[in-house]
Amino acid sequence: MATVLYDDDCGFCVWCMGKVLALDRRGVLEPVALQDPRAEALLPGMDEETRMRSWHLVENGWVSSAGEALGPLLRLLLGGPAAALADRAYYAVANRRSTFGKLVTEAAKRRARARIAEHRRARQ
């Protein structure tokens, strides 16, 4: 089990979380919003500005963030060599997330939020 922390106030981030959960066929991920009170406990010692700057993956107590977390996430979802270009791919998109966020429709954000909620309910 791994926890993915994402910005619930960012439409693009919510949409991405929905897509990630669609790939989570084995149910190994728990989505937690950075705004959730649990986020601080999952990211001990990380100040709020650093927390909110990116997404984070917590697996077995180990925290990885931003592009550094993409490889481990892809290994969890897909396995092996698919994670090789993760860092470059992450920053290519993350550095433009405001631009990409403008392309995400309200309907797409609603579907992503519904998928996140459904995933949470399934874990309870």
N, CA, C and O atoms as CSV, one atom per row, in Angstrom:
chain,resi,resn,atom,element,x,y,z
A,1,MET,N,N,0.845,-1.178,0.000
A,1,MET,CA,C,0.000,0.000,0.000
A,1,MET,C,C,0.887,1.236,0.000
A,1,MET,O,O,1.868,1.312,0.740
A,2,ALA,N,N,0.536,2.185,-0.825
A,2,ALA,CA,C,1.250,3.456,-0.894
A,2,ALA,C,C,0.216,4.581,-0.894
A,2,ALA,O,O,-0.917,4.398,-1.340
A,3,THR,N,N,0.617,5.737,-0.390
A,3,THR,CA,C,-0.263,6.892,-0.341
A,3,THR,C,C,0.236,7.934,-1.333
A,3,THR,O,O,1.427,8.239,-1.393
A,4,VAL,N,N,-0.701,8.473,-2.111
A,4,VAL,CA,C,-0.378,9.545,-3.048
A,4,VAL,C,C,-1.055,10.811,-2.533
A,4,VAL,O,O,-2.276,10.852,-2.381
A,5,LEU,N,N,-0.263,11.829,-2.268
A,5,LEU,CA,C,-0.786,13.103,-1.798
A,5,LEU,C,C,-0.801,14.078,-2.969
A,5,LEU,O,O,0.204,14.249,-3.659
A,6,TYR,N,N,-1.946,14.714,-3.185
A,6,TYR,CA,C,-2.153,15.584,-4.335
A,6,TYR,C,C,-2.895,16.839,-3.890
A,6,TYR,O,O,-3.510,16.855,-2.824
A,7,ASP,N,N,-2.838,17.882,-4.700
A,7,ASP,CA,C,-3.483,19.154,-4.397
A,7,ASP,C,C,-4.939,19.118,-4.875
A,7,ASP,O,O,-5.207,19.145,-6.076
A,8,ASP,N,N,-5.855,19.056,-3.942
A,8,ASP,CA,C,-7.283,18.967,-4.263
A,8,ASP,C,C,-7.848,20.291,-4.771
A,8,ASP,O,O,-8.968,20.326,-5.279
A,9,ASP,N,N,-7.090,21.376,-4.641
A,9,ASP,CA,C,-7.532,22.677,-5.138
A,9,ASP,C,C,-7.062,22.939,-6.569
A,9,ASP,O,O,-7.412,23.958,-7.165
A,10,CYS,N,N,-6.278,22.031,-7.109
A,10,CYS,CA,C,-5.735,22.168,-8.463
A,10,CYS,C,C,-6.503,21.226,-9.387
A,10,CYS,O,O,-6.406,20.006,-9.256
A,11,GLY,N,N,-7.256,21.786,-10.310
A,11,GLY,CA,C,-8.052,20.965,-11.226
A,11,GLY,C,C,-7.215,19.975,-12.006
A,11,GLY,O,O,-7.622,18.828,-12.194
A,12,PHE,N,N,-6.037,20.409,-12.467
A,12,PHE,CA,C,-5.162,19.506,-13.212
A,12,PHE,C,C,-4.670,18.372,-12.318
A,12,PHE,O,O,-4.587,17.224,-12.755
A,13,CYS,N,N,-4.346,18.692,-11.067
A,13,CYS,CA,C,-3.871,17.673,-10.121
A,13,CYS,C,C,-4.965,16.650,-9.825
A,13,CYS,O,O,-4.694,15.452,-9.751
A,14,VAL,N,N,-6.181,17.118,-9.658
A,14,VAL,CA,C,-7.315,16.216,-9.414
A,14,VAL,C,C,-7.521,15.312,-10.619
A,14,VAL,O,O,-7.724,14.107,-10.469
A,15,TRP,N,N,-7.470,15.889,-11.809
A,15,TRP,CA,C,-7.633,15.110,-13.041
A,15,TRP,C,C,-6.541,14.045,-13.136
A,15,TRP,O,O,-6.822,12.893,-13.467
A,16,CYS,N,N,-5.288,14.431,-12.845
A,16,CYS,CA,C,-4.176,13.464,-12.871
A,16,CYS,C,C,-4.393,12.340,-11.855
A,16,CYS,O,O,-4.152,11.169,-12.149
A,17,MET,N,N,-4.855,12.714,-10.649
A,17,MET,CA,C,-5.104,11.699,-9.627
A,17,MET,C,C,-6.156,10.709,-10.111
A,17,MET,O,O,-6.021,9.504,-9.897
A,18,GLY,N,N,-7.190,11.205,-10.755
A,18,GLY,CA,C,-8.209,10.324,-11.316
A,18,GLY,C,C,-7.627,9.368,-12.337
A,18,GLY,O,O,-7.978,8.188,-12.350
A,19,LYS,N,N,-6.741,9.860,-13.196
A,19,LYS,CA,C,-6.105,9.007,-14.209
A,19,LYS,C,C,-5.186,7.978,-13.559
A,19,LYS,O,O,-5.159,6.818,-13.970
A,20,VAL,N,N,-4.440,8.398,-12.554
A,20,VAL,CA,C,-3.552,7.464,-11.839
A,20,VAL,C,C,-4.379,6.343,-11.212
A,20,VAL,O,O,-4.011,5.171,-11.300
A,21,LEU,N,N,-5.494,6.703,-10.581
A,21,LEU,CA,C,-6.337,5.689,-9.940
A,21,LEU,C,C,-6.963,4.745,-10.969
A,21,LEU,O,O,-7.233,3.584,-10.661
A,22,ALA,N,N,-7.190,5.231,-12.174
A,22,ALA,CA,C,-7.708,4.357,-13.223
A,22,ALA,C,C,-6.687,3.278,-13.577
A,22,ALA,O,O,-7.060,2.189,-14.015
A,23,LEU,N,N,-5.407,3.573,-13.390
A,23,LEU,CA,C,-4.349,2.593,-13.658
A,23,LEU,C,C,-4.089,1.670,-12.464
A,23,LEU,O,O,-3.398,0.659,-12.593
A,24,ASP,N,N,-4.640,2.021,-11.314
A,24,ASP,CA,C,-4.401,1.263,-10.078
A,24,ASP,C,C,-5.308,0.037,-10.017
A,24,ASP,O,O,-6.186,-0.049,-9.158
A,25,ARG,N,N,-5.100,-0.886,-10.905
A,25,ARG,CA,C,-5.948,-2.077,-11.014
A,25,ARG,C,C,-5.819,-3.020,-9.810
A,25,ARG,O,O,-6.741,-3.774,-9.499
A,26,ARG,N,N,-4.670,-2.965,-9.143
A,26,ARG,CA,C,-4.460,-3.836,-7.976
A,26,ARG,C,C,-4.872,-3.172,-6.671
A,26,ARG,O,O,-4.827,-3.802,-5.614
A,27,GLY,N,N,-5.277,-1.897,-6.733
A,27,GLY,CA,C,-5.717,-1.209,-5.527
A,27,GLY,C,C,-4.618,-0.969,-4.519
A,27,GLY,O,O,-4.830,-1.122,-3.316
A,28,VAL,N,N,-3.428,-0.588,-5.004
A,28,VAL,CA,C,-2.286,-0.405,-4.111
A,28,VAL,C,C,-2.101,1.046,-3.650
A,28,VAL,O,O,-1.216,1.336,-2.845
A,29,LEU,N,N,-2.941,1.957,-4.166
A,29,LEU,CA,C,-2.773,3.371,-3.836
A,29,LEU,C,C,-3.921,3.909,-2.986
A,29,LEU,O,O,-5.079,3.529,-3.157
A,30,GLU,N,N,-3.569,4.794,-2.073
A,30,GLU,CA,C,-4.574,5.525,-1.305
A,30,GLU,C,C,-4.392,7.007,-1.620
A,30,GLU,O,O,-3.340,7.567,-1.310
A,31,PRO,N,N,-5.381,7.654,-2.222
A,31,PRO,CA,C,-5.258,9.087,-2.489
A,31,PRO,C,C,-5.594,9.897,-1.244
A,31,PRO,O,O,-6.601,9.644,-0.582
A,32,VAL,N,N,-4.753,10.865,-0.930
A,32,VAL,CA,C,-4.994,11.762,0.199
A,32,VAL,C,C,-4.699,13.181,-0.270
A,32,VAL,O,O,-3.609,13.458,-0.772
A,33,ALA,N,N,-5.649,14.063,-0.109
A,33,ALA,CA,C,-5.458,15.460,-0.492
A,33,ALA,C,C,-4.434,16.109,0.428
A,33,ALA,O,O,-4.385,15.814,1.622
A,34,LEU,N,N,-3.622,16.989,-0.128
A,34,LEU,CA,C,-2.656,17.722,0.688
A,34,LEU,C,C,-3.357,18.583,1.728
A,34,LEU,O,O,-2.764,18.936,2.747
A,35,GLN,N,N,-4.609,18.920,1.477
A,35,GLN,CA,C,-5.387,19.732,2.418
A,35,GLN,C,C,-5.966,18.886,3.556
A,35,GLN,O,O,-6.470,19.441,4.532
A,36,ASP,N,N,-5.903,17.571,3.450
A,36,ASP,CA,C,-6.414,16.656,4.473
A,36,ASP,C,C,-5.496,16.746,5.700
A,36,ASP,O,O,-4.276,16.805,5.546
A,37,PRO,N,N,-6.058,16.757,6.905
A,37,PRO,CA,C,-5.227,16.810,8.119
A,37,PRO,C,C,-4.197,15.686,8.202
A,37,PRO,O,O,-3.163,15.847,8.851
A,38,ARG,N,N,-4.464,14.547,7.552
A,38,ARG,CA,C,-3.511,13.430,7.580
A,38,ARG,C,C,-2.224,13.737,6.819
A,38,ARG,O,O,-1.195,13.106,7.064
A,39,ALA,N,N,-2.274,14.699,5.899
A,39,ALA,CA,C,-1.108,15.001,5.062
A,39,ALA,C,C,0.103,15.392,5.908
A,39,ALA,O,O,1.222,14.953,5.642
A,40,GLU,N,N,-0.125,16.207,6.912
A,40,GLU,CA,C,0.990,16.650,7.757
A,40,GLU,C,C,1.656,15.467,8.453
A,40,GLU,O,O,2.881,15.413,8.560
A,41,ALA,N,N,0.853,14.527,8.923
A,41,ALA,CA,C,1.405,13.343,9.603
A,41,ALA,C,C,2.133,12.421,8.618
A,41,ALA,O,O,3.123,11.781,8.975
A,42,LEU,N,N,1.639,12.358,7.386
A,42,LEU,CA,C,2.275,11.511,6.374
A,42,LEU,C,C,3.580,12.109,5.863
A,42,LEU,O,O,4.439,11.395,5.345
A,43,LEU,N,N,3.722,13.422,6.012
A,43,LEU,CA,C,4.920,14.126,5.545
A,43,LEU,C,C,5.573,14.859,6.713
A,43,LEU,O,O,5.674,16.085,6.692
A,44,PRO,N,N,6.017,14.120,7.732
A,44,PRO,CA,C,6.547,14.763,8.942
A,44,PRO,C,C,7.775,15.620,8.635
A,44,PRO,O,O,8.664,15.230,7.878
A,45,GLY,N,N,7.787,16.793,9.249
A,45,GLY,CA,C,8.929,17.684,9.091
A,45,GLY,C,C,8.917,18.502,7.811
A,45,GLY,O,O,9.796,19.339,7.606
A,46,MET,N,N,7.935,18.275,6.946
A,46,MET,CA,C,7.864,19.033,5.700
A,46,MET,C,C,6.977,20.259,5.925
A,46,MET,O,O,5.826,20.133,6.342
A,47,ASP,N,N,7.521,21.436,5.646
A,47,ASP,CA,C,6.729,22.645,5.862
A,47,ASP,C,C,5.615,22.735,4.806
A,47,ASP,O,O,5.671,22.069,3.771
A,48,GLU,N,N,4.617,23.559,5.083
A,48,GLU,CA,C,3.434,23.649,4.224
A,48,GLU,C,C,3.784,24.088,2.799
A,48,GLU,O,O,3.236,23.560,1.832
A,49,GLU,N,N,4.684,25.043,2.675
A,49,GLU,CA,C,5.060,25.515,1.331
A,49,GLU,C,C,5.654,24.380,0.493
A,49,GLU,O,O,5.310,24.226,-0.678
A,50,THR,N,N,6.528,23.603,1.083
A,50,THR,CA,C,7.137,22.472,0.382
A,50,THR,C,C,6.089,21.410,0.079
A,50,THR,O,O,6.074,20.833,-1.008
A,51,ARG,N,N,5.207,21.156,1.051
A,51,ARG,CA,C,4.125,20.181,0.843
A,51,ARG,C,C,3.276,20.564,-0.359
A,51,ARG,O,O,2.970,19.717,-1.198
A,52,MET,N,N,2.898,21.824,-0.448
A,52,MET,CA,C,1.976,22.271,-1.480
A,52,MET,C,C,2.647,22.485,-2.833
A,52,MET,O,O,1.958,22.695,-3.832
A,53,ARG,N,N,3.948,22.437,-2.883
A,53,ARG,CA,C,4.676,22.693,-4.121
A,53,ARG,C,C,4.549,21.550,-5.120
A,53,ARG,O,O,4.729,21.761,-6.319
A,54,SER,N,N,4.242,20.345,-4.649
A,54,SER,CA,C,4.216,19.186,-5.541
A,54,SER,C,C,3.353,18.082,-4.963
A,54,SER,O,O,2.737,18.242,-3.909
A,55,TRP,N,N,3.316,16.970,-5.662
A,55,TRP,CA,C,2.650,15.777,-5.162
A,55,TRP,C,C,3.702,14.895,-4.504
A,55,TRP,O,O,4.899,15.064,-4.736
A,56,HIS,N,N,3.250,13.957,-3.684
A,56,HIS,CA,C,4.177,13.128,-2.914
A,56,HIS,C,C,3.673,11.689,-2.870
A,56,HIS,O,O,2.468,11.435,-2.869
A,57,LEU,N,N,4.605,10.768,-2.835
A,57,LEU,CA,C,4.301,9.345,-2.702
A,57,LEU,C,C,4.933,8.864,-1.402
A,57,LEU,O,O,6.126,9.064,-1.172
A,58,VAL,N,N,4.128,8.231,-0.557
A,58,VAL,CA,C,4.640,7.682,0.700
A,58,VAL,C,C,4.445,6.174,0.629
A,58,VAL,O,O,3.325,5.678,0.509
A,59,GLU,N,N,5.564,5.457,0.707
A,59,GLU,CA,C,5.534,3.995,0.630
A,59,GLU,C,C,6.467,3.440,1.695
A,59,GLU,O,O,7.664,3.728,1.695
A,60,ASN,N,N,5.915,2.647,2.596
A,60,ASN,CA,C,6.694,2.060,3.687
A,60,ASN,C,C,7.472,3.112,4.464
A,60,ASN,O,O,8.618,2.883,4.853
A,61,GLY,N,N,6.838,4.284,4.695
A,61,GLY,CA,C,7.477,5.344,5.458
A,61,GLY,C,C,8.443,6.199,4.647
A,61,GLY,O,O,8.922,7.216,5.148
A,62,TRP,N,N,8.739,5.819,3.422
A,62,TRP,CA,C,9.662,6.556,2.566
A,62,TRP,C,C,8.878,7.564,1.748
A,62,TRP,O,O,7.885,7.205,1.115
A,63,VAL,N,N,9.307,8.821,1.749
A,63,VAL,CA,C,8.628,9.880,1.012
A,63,VAL,C,C,9.445,10.258,-0.216
A,63,VAL,O,O,10.644,10.520,-0.120
A,64,SER,N,N,8.791,10.284,-1.360
A,64,SER,CA,C,9.409,10.831,-2.566
A,64,SER,C,C,8.431,11.841,-3.145
A,64,SER,O,O,7.216,11.708,-2.993
A,65,SER,N,N,8.975,12.850,-3.809
A,65,SER,CA,C,8.148,13.961,-4.281
A,65,SER,C,C,8.492,14.308,-5.723
A,65,SER,O,O,9.578,14.009,-6.219
A,66,ALA,N,N,7.529,14.947,-6.378
A,66,ALA,CA,C,7.694,15.478,-7.740
A,66,ALA,C,C,8.164,14.374,-8.683
A,66,ALA,O,O,7.669,13.249,-8.626
A,67,GLY,N,N,9.110,14.697,-9.537
A,67,GLY,CA,C,9.602,13.736,-10.516
A,67,GLY,C,C,10.245,12.523,-9.880
A,67,GLY,O,O,10.191,11.422,-10.428
A,68,GLU,N,N,10.857,12.727,-8.718
A,68,GLU,CA,C,11.490,11.629,-7.992
A,68,GLU,C,C,10.466,10.541,-7.631
A,68,GLU,O,O,10.821,9.368,-7.506
A,69,ALA,N,N,9.208,10.932,-7.466
A,69,ALA,CA,C,8.167,9.982,-7.069
A,69,ALA,C,C,7.540,9.261,-8.258
A,69,ALA,O,O,6.874,8.241,-8.080
A,70,LEU,N,N,7.744,9.778,-9.465
A,70,LEU,CA,C,7.090,9.190,-10.624
A,70,LEU,C,C,7.597,7.780,-10.927
A,70,LEU,O,O,6.806,6.895,-11.255
A,71,GLY,N,N,8.895,7.569,-10.821
A,71,GLY,CA,C,9.454,6.240,-11.060
A,71,GLY,C,C,8.872,5.190,-10.119
A,71,GLY,O,O,8.390,4.153,-10.575
A,72,PRO,N,N,8.912,5.447,-8.802
A,72,PRO,CA,C,8.309,4.486,-7.873
A,72,PRO,C,C,6.813,4.286,-8.121
A,72,PRO,O,O,6.308,3.171,-7.991
A,73,LEU,N,N,6.100,5.363,-8.480
A,73,LEU,CA,C,4.673,5.228,-8.775
A,73,LEU,C,C,4.459,4.334,-9.992
A,73,LEU,O,O,3.613,3.441,-9.968
A,74,LEU,N,N,5.218,4.570,-11.045
A,74,LEU,CA,C,5.078,3.735,-12.244
A,74,LEU,C,C,5.448,2.286,-11.968
A,74,LEU,O,O,4.824,1.374,-12.509
A,75,ARG,N,N,6.445,2.066,-11.141
A,75,ARG,CA,C,6.801,0.686,-10.774
A,75,ARG,C,C,5.643,0.023,-10.028
A,75,ARG,O,O,5.353,-1.152,-10.250
A,76,LEU,N,N,4.979,0.779,-9.139
A,76,LEU,CA,C,3.820,0.228,-8.426
A,76,LEU,C,C,2.685,-0.110,-9.392
A,76,LEU,O,O,2.027,-1.142,-9.261
A,77,LEU,N,N,2.469,0.779,-10.367
A,77,LEU,CA,C,1.346,0.601,-11.289
A,77,LEU,C,C,1.666,-0.334,-12.451
A,77,LEU,O,O,0.840,-1.165,-12.831
A,78,LEU,N,N,2.852,-0.198,-13.009
A,78,LEU,CA,C,3.169,-0.902,-14.257
A,78,LEU,C,C,4.324,-1.873,-14.139
A,78,LEU,O,O,4.408,-2.839,-14.899
A,79,GLY,N,N,5.204,-1.629,-13.204
A,79,GLY,CA,C,6.371,-2.476,-13.052
A,79,GLY,C,C,7.530,-2.035,-13.931
A,79,GLY,O,O,7.357,-1.244,-14.858
A,80,GLY,N,N,8.693,-2.547,-13.635
A,80,GLY,CA,C,9.952,-2.456,-14.332
A,80,GLY,C,C,10.322,-1.265,-15.189
A,80,GLY,O,O,10.291,-0.121,-14.735
A,81,PRO,N,N,10.675,-1.548,-16.438
A,81,PRO,CA,C,11.303,-0.543,-17.286
A,81,PRO,C,C,10.416,0.635,-17.668
A,81,PRO,O,O,10.920,1.637,-18.176
A,82,ALA,N,N,9.130,0.543,-17.440
A,82,ALA,CA,C,8.230,1.647,-17.790
A,82,ALA,C,C,8.561,2.908,-17.012
A,82,ALA,O,O,8.157,4.001,-17.408
A,83,ALA,N,N,9.286,2.775,-15.915
A,83,ALA,CA,C,9.601,3.921,-15.067
A,83,ALA,C,C,10.879,4.657,-15.481
A,83,ALA,O,O,11.240,5.652,-14.852
A,84,ALA,N,N,11.553,4.200,-16.497
A,84,ALA,CA,C,12.884,4.716,-16.845
A,84,ALA,C,C,12.926,6.214,-17.141
A,84,ALA,O,O,13.885,6.877,-16.745
A,85,LEU,N,N,11.942,6.760,-17.809
A,85,LEU,CA,C,11.963,8.174,-18.186
A,85,LEU,C,C,11.092,9.043,-17.284
A,85,LEU,O,O,10.729,10.160,-17.652
A,86,ALA,N,N,10.768,8.542,-16.133
A,86,ALA,CA,C,9.798,9.198,-15.257
A,86,ALA,C,C,10.173,10.625,-14.871
A,86,ALA,O,O,9.328,11.516,-14.953
A,87,ASP,N,N,11.381,10.861,-14.462
A,87,ASP,CA,C,11.757,12.185,-13.979
A,87,ASP,C,C,11.606,13.241,-15.068
A,87,ASP,O,O,11.022,14.297,-14.823
A,88,ARG,N,N,12.113,12.980,-16.242
A,88,ARG,CA,C,11.994,13.941,-17.353
A,88,ARG,C,C,10.544,14.183,-17.727
A,88,ARG,O,O,10.125,15.325,-17.917
A,89,ALA,N,N,9.789,13.117,-17.832
A,89,ALA,CA,C,8.378,13.247,-18.215
A,89,ALA,C,C,7.607,14.060,-17.174
A,89,ALA,O,O,6.776,14.898,-17.523
A,90,TYR,N,N,7.888,13.807,-15.901
A,90,TYR,CA,C,7.189,14.539,-14.848
A,90,TYR,C,C,7.415,16.043,-14.996
A,90,TYR,O,O,6.453,16.810,-15.053
A,91,TYR,N,N,8.656,16.463,-15.058
A,91,TYR,CA,C,8.939,17.893,-15.110
A,91,TYR,C,C,8.465,18.541,-16.409
A,91,TYR,O,O,8.115,19.721,-16.415
A,92,ALA,N,N,8.449,17.794,-17.495
A,92,ALA,CA,C,7.929,18.332,-18.753
A,92,ALA,C,C,6.465,18.745,-18.592
A,92,ALA,O,O,6.027,19.745,-19.161
A,93,VAL,N,N,5.720,17.972,-17.818
A,93,VAL,CA,C,4.308,18.272,-17.588
A,93,VAL,C,C,4.139,19.212,-16.395
A,93,VAL,O,O,3.423,20.209,-16.495
A,94,ALA,N,N,4.780,18.913,-15.280
A,94,ALA,CA,C,4.583,19.683,-14.044
A,94,ALA,C,C,4.941,21.152,-14.210
A,94,ALA,O,O,4.278,22.018,-13.639
A,95,ASN,N,N,5.965,21.440,-14.971
A,95,ASN,CA,C,6.357,22.834,-15.165
A,95,ASN,C,C,5.347,23.607,-16.009
A,95,ASN,O,O,5.437,24.827,-16.146
A,96,ARG,N,N,4.393,22.883,-16.568
A,96,ARG,CA,C,3.354,23.521,-17.387
A,96,ARG,C,C,1.946,23.212,-16.877
A,96,ARG,O,O,0.978,23.320,-17.630
A,97,ARG,N,N,1.826,22.832,-15.618
A,97,ARG,CA,C,0.525,22.389,-15.116
A,97,ARG,C,C,-0.533,23.483,-15.132
A,97,ARG,O,O,-1.715,23.187,-15.306
A,98,SER,N,N,-0.139,24.729,-14.956
A,98,SER,CA,C,-1.129,25.811,-15.037
A,98,SER,C,C,-1.721,25.878,-16.438
A,98,SER,O,O,-2.927,26.063,-16.601
A,99,THR,N,N,-0.887,25.732,-17.423
A,99,THR,CA,C,-1.358,25.741,-18.813
A,99,THR,C,C,-2.250,24.542,-19.073
A,99,THR,O,O,-3.334,24.685,-19.637
A,100,PHE,N,N,-1.805,23.365,-18.668
A,100,PHE,CA,C,-2.608,22.158,-18.873
A,100,PHE,C,C,-3.917,22.238,-18.097
A,100,PHE,O,O,-4.954,21.772,-18.570
A,101,GLY,N,N,-3.868,22.830,-16.905
A,101,GLY,CA,C,-5.068,22.945,-16.078
A,101,GLY,C,C,-6.178,23.708,-16.770
A,101,GLY,O,O,-7.355,23.425,-16.551
A,102,LYS,N,N,-5.817,24.678,-17.606
A,102,LYS,CA,C,-6.820,25.450,-18.337
A,102,LYS,C,C,-7.542,24.596,-19.370
A,102,LYS,O,O,-8.638,24.941,-19.810
A,103,LEU,N,N,-6.931,23.491,-19.752
A,103,LEU,CA,C,-7.531,22.606,-20.748
A,103,LEU,C,C,-8.480,21.574,-20.144
A,103,LEU,O,O,-9.248,20.933,-20.862
A,104,VAL,N,N,-8.425,21.415,-18.822
A,104,VAL,CA,C,-9.261,20.425,-18.151
A,104,VAL,C,C,-10.654,21.013,-17.930
A,104,VAL,O,O,-10.808,22.037,-17.264
A,105,THR,N,N,-11.649,20.361,-18.489
A,105,THR,CA,C,-13.025,20.856,-18.375
A,105,THR,C,C,-13.580,20.609,-16.980
A,105,THR,O,O,-13.070,19.772,-16.236
A,106,GLU,N,N,-14.618,21.339,-16.639
A,106,GLU,CA,C,-15.288,21.133,-15.352
A,106,GLU,C,C,-15.828,19.705,-15.267
A,106,GLU,O,O,-15.765,19.082,-14.207
A,107,ALA,N,N,-16.351,19.191,-16.365
A,107,ALA,CA,C,-16.877,17.820,-16.381
A,107,ALA,C,C,-15.770,16.812,-16.099
A,107,ALA,O,O,-15.984,15.847,-15.367
A,108,ALA,N,N,-14.592,17.027,-16.673
A,108,ALA,CA,C,-13.466,16.122,-16.439
A,108,ALA,C,C,-13.030,16.168,-14.981
A,108,ALA,O,O,-12.688,15.140,-14.397
A,109,LYS,N,N,-13.042,17.372,-14.390
A,109,LYS,CA,C,-12.692,17.491,-12.968
A,109,LYS,C,C,-13.720,16.774,-12.101
A,109,LYS,O,O,-13.358,16.109,-11.131
A,110,ARG,N,N,-15.012,16.907,-12.449
A,110,ARG,CA,C,-16.066,16.218,-11.684
A,110,ARG,C,C,-15.878,14.702,-11.759
A,110,ARG,O,O,-15.991,14.008,-10.749
A,111,ARG,N,N,-15.589,14.193,-12.959
A,111,ARG,CA,C,-15.371,12.746,-13.107
A,111,ARG,C,C,-14.168,12.292,-12.283
A,111,ARG,O,O,-14.212,11.244,-11.639
A,112,ALA,N,N,-13.106,13.075,-12.305
A,112,ALA,CA,C,-11.911,12.727,-11.528
A,112,ALA,C,C,-12.207,12.743,-10.031
A,112,ALA,O,O,-11.793,11.839,-9.306
A,113,ARG,N,N,-12.928,13.775,-9.561
A,113,ARG,CA,C,-13.282,13.832,-8.135
A,113,ARG,C,C,-14.172,12.644,-7.749
A,113,ARG,O,O,-14.036,12.096,-6.655
A,114,ALA,N,N,-15.079,12.248,-8.645
A,114,ALA,CA,C,-15.942,11.089,-8.373
A,114,ALA,C,C,-15.105,9.821,-8.277
A,114,ALA,O,O,-15.350,8.981,-7.411
A,115,ARG,N,N,-14.116,9.676,-9.160
A,115,ARG,CA,C,-13.247,8.495,-9.112
A,115,ARG,C,C,-12.447,8.471,-7.819
A,115,ARG,O,O,-12.288,7.415,-7.208
A,116,ILE,N,N,-11.939,9.630,-7.395
A,116,ILE,CA,C,-11.182,9.707,-6.140
A,116,ILE,C,C,-12.076,9.313,-4.973
A,116,ILE,O,O,-11.667,8.524,-4.122
A,117,ALA,N,N,-13.292,9.851,-4.922
A,117,ALA,CA,C,-14.230,9.519,-3.837
A,117,ALA,C,C,-14.585,8.037,-3.856
A,117,ALA,O,O,-14.638,7.395,-2.807
A,118,GLU,N,N,-14.825,7.498,-5.038
A,118,GLU,CA,C,-15.154,6.074,-5.167
A,118,GLU,C,C,-14.003,5.204,-4.675
A,118,GLU,O,O,-14.222,4.196,-4.003
A,119,HIS,N,N,-12.798,5.592,-5.007
A,119,HIS,CA,C,-11.617,4.843,-4.577
A,119,HIS,C,C,-11.494,4.874,-3.052
A,119,HIS,O,O,-11.171,3.864,-2.428
A,120,ARG,N,N,-11.753,6.033,-2.464
A,120,ARG,CA,C,-11.690,6.154,-1.001
A,120,ARG,C,C,-12.748,5.262,-0.337
A,120,ARG,O,O,-12.466,4.564,0.637
A,121,ARG,N,N,-13.978,5.301,-0.886
A,121,ARG,CA,C,-15.064,4.485,-0.304
A,121,ARG,C,C,-14.711,3.002,-0.372
A,121,ARG,O,O,-14.983,2.255,0.568
A,122,ALA,N,N,-14.118,2.581,-1.461
A,122,ALA,CA,C,-13.769,1.165,-1.632
A,122,ALA,C,C,-12.730,0.713,-0.610
A,122,ALA,O,O,-12.652,-0.470,-0.281
A,123,ARG,N,N,-11.937,1.650,-0.109
A,123,ARG,CA,C,-10.880,1.303,0.846
A,123,ARG,C,C,-11.386,1.282,2.290
A,123,ARG,O,O,-10.713,0.761,3.179
A,124,GLN,N,N,-12.569,1.848,2.520
A,124,GLN,CA,C,-13.066,1.923,3.906
A,124,GLN,C,C,-13.714,0.638,4.329
A,124,GLN,O,O,-14.186,0.528,5.461
